[in-house]
Structures are given as C-alpha cells and as structure tokens.
Amino acid sequence: MARHFVRTPGTVQELTLRLDESGRPFAAGGADVAFLYAELRDGDERTVPDAWENVSFGSTGDLQLVGENPFSSDAGIASILVRADSARPNGLVCALAMAREGDRTHVMRDVLAFGEASADYEVRVTTDGSDPAGGAIHRGVPVFGAGPVRAALLAGGRVIVEARSDSRKFRIPGSTAPEQEA
C-alpha cells in the first residue's frame, strides 16, 4: 500500500541558507564560486513557492558576494553567488529577510560559517525606522508590529547585512522568445 500527501505550505516563518556544492567541497583546492540559496520556509520546513520577499545577503572574511543584493525571492528562493579566491576560506555568509503578514513583520536570518570562522552573531531590530545597529537585540519569536522595521545582523560587533521592511520589491522580467519574421 502507498500513500501520497500534498500539503499546501503555510506562511513564511523561517529562512534557510544552502550552498550548492554540486557534490564537491567548496574551494577545497583553490579559488571557487558557488550559488548560495536562501529558501523561505513555513513552520514545517516546506519552501513557500508564492513567497515574494527581499533577501539581503552579507559576507565576512575571505568570501565575496557576486550579484544583485538585496534580491527578491522567486518561487520562495533567492540566490546569489559566493566567491572565494583561495583554498579553504574562512568567513561567514548570511542572509536577512522580512515577511509581512497583516500587521506583523517576521524577521528571519541564517548564517553559514566556512573554515575556522565563528558563527557567533546577533540581530538587532528597531521598529521606528532608526539605525538598527544600536537597536534592541532580537531573540525569540521573530514578530514585530506594522511600523517601519529595520534589522541588522552583526558579527564581531560589525554590521554585516541590513534589511528594511519598507524596501521596494521587484521582479526580474522573464525572457521571451524573439519575434519571428514572417
């Protein structure tokens, strides 16, 4: 007997980073580049395909980001390239996103550590539009009021990435086939 279940994803509750290593360790033998995916997921860890949120990426140490930043998700996933110029880099890549649900804003984040880099970080948030670097440390349930929310992810006391709830969202237009001559 077999059973098959189809469940509709719920609202966006978390952000998960995933590096596409394509079956080989990232930068093990020297300079490398790979896609970093930020997946917007519901409380049951299902990707939310209709999620359309800005995702802001940041990096430290020996890692650089290549591409638009912030980047809007498509089918619940935003991506950027991570580049390392040497073998076995040390550093962090991180992502910060906000999702509105009615009069609430969910602040979500994730961090990946490379090499010997410490994954210690903190998220600071303000709900009045002021600079988040000096804001309240964000712990626990990631929900705030409907006002202008700003968040910053700090590592080693330094702001690595910032996000705003009032940032303009965008879509990248799809490509179309060239017109045929008659």
C-alpha positions as CSV (number, residue, x, y, z in Angstrom):
1,M,0.0,0.0,0.0
2,A,1.2,3.5,-0.8
3,R,0.1,6.9,0.4
4,H,0.7,10.2,-1.1
5,F,0.1,13.5,0.6
6,V,0.0,17.0,-0.8
7,R,0.2,19.8,1.7
8,T,-0.1,23.5,0.9
9,P,2.7,25.4,2.6
10,G,1.8,27.9,5.3
11,T,3.1,31.4,5.7
12,V,6.8,32.3,5.7
13,Q,8.3,31.6,9.1
14,E,12.0,31.0,8.5
15,L,14.9,31.4,6.2
16,T,17.4,28.7,5.5
17,L,20.7,29.1,3.6
18,R,22.0,26.3,1.4
19,L,25.3,26.3,-0.6
20,D,25.2,24.4,-3.9
21,E,28.4,22.5,-3.7
22,S,27.4,20.2,-6.6
23,G,28.9,17.1,-5.0
24,R,32.3,18.6,-4.1
25,P,33.6,20.7,-1.2
26,F,33.6,24.4,-1.8
27,A,37.0,25.9,-2.5
28,A,38.8,22.8,-1.3
29,G,41.5,23.1,-4.0
30,G,41.6,26.8,-4.6
31,A,39.5,29.7,-6.0
32,D,35.9,28.7,-6.4
33,V,32.4,30.1,-6.9
34,A,29.0,28.6,-6.0
35,F,25.4,29.5,-5.7
36,L,24.0,30.4,-2.3
37,Y,20.3,29.8,-1.9
38,A,18.1,31.4,0.7
39,E,14.9,29.4,1.0
40,L,11.8,31.0,2.6
41,R,10.0,28.2,4.5
42,D,6.9,27.7,6.6
43,G,6.9,26.3,10.1
44,D,7.0,22.7,8.8
45,E,10.2,23.5,6.8
46,R,8.4,23.5,3.4
47,T,9.5,26.1,0.8
48,V,6.7,28.6,0.3
49,P,6.6,28.8,-3.5
50,D,4.5,32.0,-3.6
51,A,6.8,33.9,-1.2
52,W,7.9,37.2,-2.7
53,E,10.3,38.8,-0.2
54,N,13.5,40.7,-0.4
55,V,16.5,38.8,0.9
56,S,19.7,40.8,1.9
57,F,23.0,38.9,1.8
58,G,26.3,39.6,3.6
59,S,29.7,38.1,3.9
60,T,32.9,38.4,6.0
61,G,36.5,37.2,5.8
62,D,37.7,35.5,2.6
63,L,34.3,35.4,1.0
64,Q,32.7,37.8,-1.5
65,L,29.2,38.0,-2.9
66,V,28.5,38.5,-6.6
67,G,25.1,39.7,-7.9
68,E,22.2,41.9,-7.0
69,N,21.8,42.5,-3.3
70,P,19.2,42.5,-1.9
71,F,17.5,40.1,-4.2
72,S,13.8,39.2,-4.4
73,S,12.8,35.6,-4.0
74,D,11.2,33.7,-6.8
75,A,9.3,30.5,-6.0
76,G,10.3,31.1,-2.4
77,I,14.1,31.1,-3.2
78,A,16.6,34.0,-3.6
79,S,20.1,33.3,-4.8
80,I,23.5,35.0,-5.0
81,L,27.0,33.8,-6.0
82,V,29.6,33.2,-3.3
83,R,33.3,33.6,-4.4
84,A,36.4,32.5,-2.7
85,D,39.8,33.5,-4.2
86,S,41.8,30.9,-2.2
87,A,41.5,27.4,-0.9
88,R,39.6,26.7,2.3
89,P,38.4,30.2,3.0
90,N,37.4,31.5,6.4
91,G,34.3,33.7,6.8
92,L,30.6,33.9,7.1
93,V,27.8,34.2,4.6
94,C,24.5,35.4,6.0
95,A,21.0,36.4,4.9
96,L,18.4,38.6,6.4
97,A,14.7,38.9,5.3
98,M,11.4,40.2,6.5
99,A,8.0,39.0,5.6
100,R,4.8,40.9,6.3
101,E,1.7,39.1,7.5
102,G,-1.1,41.5,8.1
103,D,0.1,44.0,10.8
104,R,3.1,41.9,11.7
105,T,6.6,41.6,10.4
106,H,8.7,38.4,10.7
107,V,12.4,39.0,10.8
108,M,14.3,35.9,9.6
109,R,18.0,35.1,9.3
110,D,20.5,32.4,8.8
111,V,24.3,32.1,8.8
112,L,26.8,29.6,7.3
113,A,30.4,29.5,8.6
114,F,33.3,28.5,6.5
115,G,36.7,27.3,7.7
116,E,37.5,28.3,11.3
117,A,35.2,31.3,11.3
118,S,33.0,31.7,14.3
119,A,29.2,31.6,13.6
120,D,28.6,34.0,16.6
121,Y,26.3,36.8,15.5
122,E,23.4,38.9,16.8
123,V,20.4,40.5,15.1
124,R,19.4,44.0,16.2
125,V,16.0,45.5,15.3
126,T,14.2,48.8,15.5
127,T,10.5,49.4,14.9
128,D,10.7,53.2,14.4
129,G,12.9,53.3,11.3
130,S,16.0,54.3,13.2
131,D,19.5,52.7,12.7
132,P,19.3,49.1,13.8
133,A,23.0,48.8,14.8
134,G,22.1,50.4,18.2
135,G,18.7,48.8,18.4
136,A,17.3,46.0,20.6
137,I,18.9,42.6,20.4
138,H,16.5,40.3,18.7
139,R,15.9,36.9,20.3
140,G,13.0,34.5,20.3
141,V,9.8,34.9,18.3
142,P,10.6,37.0,15.2
143,V,7.4,39.1,15.0
144,F,7.1,42.8,15.3
145,G,4.4,45.5,14.7
146,A,3.3,47.0,11.5
147,G,5.6,50.1,11.7
148,P,8.8,50.5,9.7
149,V,11.1,47.7,10.8
150,R,14.8,47.8,10.3
151,A,17.2,44.9,11.1
152,A,20.9,44.4,11.1
153,L,22.9,41.2,11.5
154,L,26.2,41.9,13.4
155,A,29.3,39.6,13.7
156,G,32.2,40.7,15.8
157,G,30.4,43.9,16.6
158,R,30.3,44.9,12.9
159,V,27.2,45.2,10.7
160,I,27.4,42.6,8.0
161,V,23.9,43.0,6.4
162,E,20.9,45.2,6.9
163,A,17.2,44.9,5.8
164,R,14.2,47.2,5.8
165,S,10.5,46.3,5.8
166,D,9.8,49.3,3.5
167,S,12.3,48.3,0.8
168,R,10.8,48.2,-2.7
169,K,10.2,44.7,-4.0
170,F,11.0,43.9,-7.6
171,R,10.6,41.1,-10.1
172,I,13.1,40.2,-12.8
173,P,11.2,40.1,-16.0
174,G,11.1,36.7,-17.7
175,S,12.8,36.3,-21.1
176,T,10.6,35.9,-24.2
177,A,11.4,34.3,-27.5
178,P,12.5,36.7,-30.2
179,E,9.8,37.7,-32.7
180,Q,9.7,35.6,-35.8
181,E,10.0,37.3,-39.2
182,A,7.0,36.5,-41.5
